[in-house]
Amino acid sequence: MNKILTPAERSALKARAHSLRPVVMIGAEGLSAAVLKEIDNSLKAHELIKIKVDSDDPDEREDMMGTICANTGASAIQHIGKVLVVYRERPQGAKKNVKNRNARSAKPGGNRPAAKQTKAGPVWTKVRAKKPRRNKARKPAAA
């Protein structure tokens, strides 16, 4: 079920993965059924994930990448050092996992302070008016 990606798609996914942190760590015990289940859950939630592998053997890490992709249906994006990047597209009907981090910012206007209407016009409640600058008396120019 691995989707064949074009080089342009792979490059775009590498760029997206650059700022991500590893969400799954594979320890000295290696790749177990529980780790594969966790990788599958992470792919359902995020589509694109980084996996950190605690192994010094590059061939073993390459084998792990193949096993992960075969068991989860994901596509291998990148393998740099001890970090693996895998991608699996969400099914069409699945919703994106978006959390409302700040319920207050969902109101119209976001985090702007509320305006009170007065006779002189609107007054912002949390913004202080700046004090007018005083011009210092200049010394007369020497003749």
C-alpha positions in Angstrom: 0.0 0.0 0.0 3.1 2.3 -0.1 2.3 5.2 -2.3 5.1 6.0 -4.9 6.0 9.6 -4.4 7.5 11.9 -7.0 10.8 13.6 -6.3 9.0 16.9 -5.9 6.5 15.5 -3.4 9.4 13.8 -1.5 11.3 17.1 -1.4 8.2 19.0 -0.1 7.7 16.4 2.6 11.4 16.7 3.6 10.9 20.4 4.0 7.8 19.9 6.1 9.6 17.3 8.3 12.6 19.6 9.0 11.0 21.4 11.9 9.4 18.2 13.4 10.7 16.4 16.5 10.8 12.7 16.7 7.5 11.3 18.1 8.6 7.7 18.4 11.8 6.4 19.9 13.1 2.9 19.1 15.4 1.7 21.9 17.9 -1.1 22.4 15.1 -3.7 22.3 14.5 -2.9 18.6 11.3 -3.0 16.7 8.5 -4.7 18.6 4.8 -5.1 18.0 4.1 -2.4 20.5 6.5 0.1 18.8 4.9 -0.7 15.4 1.4 0.0 16.9 2.6 3.3 18.3 4.1 4.2 14.9 0.8 3.4 13.3 -1.1 5.5 15.8 1.3 8.4 15.2 0.8 8.1 11.5 -3.0 8.2 11.9 -2.6 11.4 13.9 0.1 13.2 12.0 0.7 11.8 8.5 4.4 12.7 8.6 6.5 11.6 11.5 10.1 11.4 12.6 11.4 8.2 14.4 14.6 8.2 16.4 16.5 4.9 16.4 19.0 4.0 19.1 21.2 1.8 16.9 24.8 2.4 15.7 24.5 0.0 12.7 23.3 1.9 9.6 22.3 -1.4 7.9 20.1 -2.3 10.9 18.4 1.2 10.7 17.8 0.7 7.0 16.2 -2.7 7.7 14.0 -1.1 10.4 12.9 1.6 7.8 11.8 -1.2 5.4 10.0 -3.1 8.1 8.2 0.0 9.3 7.1 0.9 5.8 6.0 -2.7 5.0 4.0 -3.1 8.2 2.3 0.3 8.3 1.8 1.0 4.6 3.9 4.2 4.9 6.4 5.6 2.4 10.1 6.2 3.4 11.0 9.8 3.0 14.4 10.3 4.5 17.0 8.5 6.6 19.6 10.8 8.1 21.8 9.4 10.9 19.6 7.9 13.5 16.5 9.7 12.4 13.9 8.1 10.0 11.1 10.1 8.4 8.0 8.3 7.2 4.8 9.5 5.6 1.4 7.9 5.1 -1.5 9.8 3.6 -4.7 10.0 5.6 -7.8 8.4 4.1 -10.2 10.8 2.5 -12.9 10.5 5.2 -10.5 10.9 8.1 -10.5 14.2 9.9 -7.3 16.2 10.6 -6.4 16.2 14.3 -6.6 19.9 15.1 -6.7 21.1 18.7 -8.1 24.4 19.7 -5.1 25.5 21.8 -6.6 28.8 22.9 -10.4 28.8 23.2 -10.4 32.6 23.7 -8.8 33.3 20.4 -11.7 31.6 18.6 -13.9 34.7 19.1 -14.0 37.3 16.4 -11.0 39.7 16.6 -8.7 37.1 18.1 -6.6 38.5 21.0 -7.4 42.1 20.3 -8.6 44.0 23.4 -12.3 44.9 23.4 -13.3 48.4 22.3 -15.7 50.5 24.4 -17.8 53.1 22.5 -17.8 56.6 24.0 -18.9 60.0 22.9 -15.4 60.7 21.6 -15.2 57.4 19.7 -13.9 53.9 20.5 -11.5 53.5 23.4 -9.3 50.4 23.6 -9.4 49.0 27.1 -5.9 47.4 27.4 -3.9 49.9 25.3 -2.4 53.0 27.0 -2.3 56.2 25.3 1.2 57.5 24.6 2.3 60.7 26.4 2.9 63.6 24.1 6.5 64.5 23.6 7.8 67.7 24.9 10.0 69.6 22.7 13.1 70.8 24.4 14.0 74.4 23.9 16.7 74.7 21.3 19.7 76.8 21.8 20.0 79.7 19.4 22.5 79.1 16.6 25.8 80.8 17.1 26.3 83.6 14.7 
